């Protein structure tokens, strides 16, 4: 595609393209997030959180202060949570399994055994504590499928409902 000159608005078109490139729609796929990550460490959280375990392992290794804060916040959402732990897996490929150590339960709970709400909470916290976040993020609601493409949705008091359009600043 040919580039426009500055007189033809090329700088504005480039700025608009950069803005769209920085926009991210985050739509958690709980079934994919439950599975062990196929990498040991991931520097970026996938748009569907399918690499949740490896992203959180990266956060724990490379950004321990942010990981500690994430873990502290996770305890407010997940009753009995004491600690998040990582176990590398090997074999034909490598990967990471995330487990939850919970008060009163024997052993650790894998994401495959964790509740839907616990996985969503961890994924949203991972997005919140991302050390290199995109400029604009649109979490997609699982109940209403609201997002920036749907002009009939409005966020009110933390829950999406139909009504006026959503705008991000």
SULDA-V361812 format. One record per residue. RES is the residue in one small letter. PSI is psi in degrees with one decimal (999 if undefined). Layout:
res	psi
RES	PSI
RES	PSI
//
This chain:
res	psi
x	130.0
x	146.8
x	142.7
x	148.1
x	168.2
x	-37.3
x	-27.9
x	8.0
x	17.1
x	-38.1
x	-38.6
x	-39.4
x	-41.7
x	-41.3
x	-40.2
x	-42.1
x	-40.9
x	-39.4
x	-45.7
x	-34.5
x	-27.5
x	-8.5
x	139.4
x	128.1
x	121.1
x	111.9
x	97.5
x	125.8
x	94.2
x	-39.3
x	-40.9
x	-37.3
x	-27.4
x	-29.9
x	152.4
x	141.7
x	147.2
x	0.8
x	156.1
x	-35.7
x	136.9
x	127.9
x	-17.0
x	135.5
x	128.6
x	151.1
x	-20.0
x	6.1
x	20.5
x	-15.7
x	32.4
x	-47.4
x	-46.8
x	-30.0
x	-44.5
x	-34.0
x	-42.1
x	-46.1
x	-43.4
x	-40.0
x	-43.7
x	-20.6
x	64.2
x	-32.6
x	-43.9
x	-37.7
x	-40.5
x	-41.2
x	-41.2
x	-45.5
x	-39.4
x	-45.0
x	-35.9
x	-33.3
x	-27.3
x	-26.2
x	-28.6
x	102.7
x	132.6
x	-4.1
x	126.8
x	-42.1
x	148.4
x	132.7
x	155.2
x	141.1
x	120.1
x	145.9
x	148.9
x	-152.4
x	-137.4
x	-27.7
x	169.9
x	165.7
x	-171.1
x	137.8
x	131.3
x	131.1
x	152.1
x	123.8
x	119.0
x	138.1
x	131.5
x	-6.3
x	137.8
x	137.3
x	-161.3
x	153.5
x	124.5
x	165.3
x	-28.2
x	-26.1
x	-13.8
x	159.1
x	158.2
x	-46.5
x	-38.1
x	-41.8
x	-43.9
x	-42.6
x	-44.7
x	-39.9
x	-42.8
x	-37.2
x	-37.9
x	-41.9
x	-42.3
x	-37.8
x	11.3
x	123.5
x	-16.2
x	66.0
x	153.3
x	162.4
x	-34.7
x	134.5
x	138.9
x	100.3
x	133.7
x	129.3
x	133.6
x	-25.3
x	-42.3
x	-8.6
x	35.6
x	151.1
x	-179.8
x	-17.8
x	-11.6
x	105.1
x	0.7
x	12.9
x	148.5
x	137.9
x	123.2
x	124.8
x	42.1
x	1.3
x	143.4
x	140.2
x	158.5
x	146.9
x	-114.5
x	161.1
x	155.4
x	133.4
x	140.8
x	145.7
x	999
//
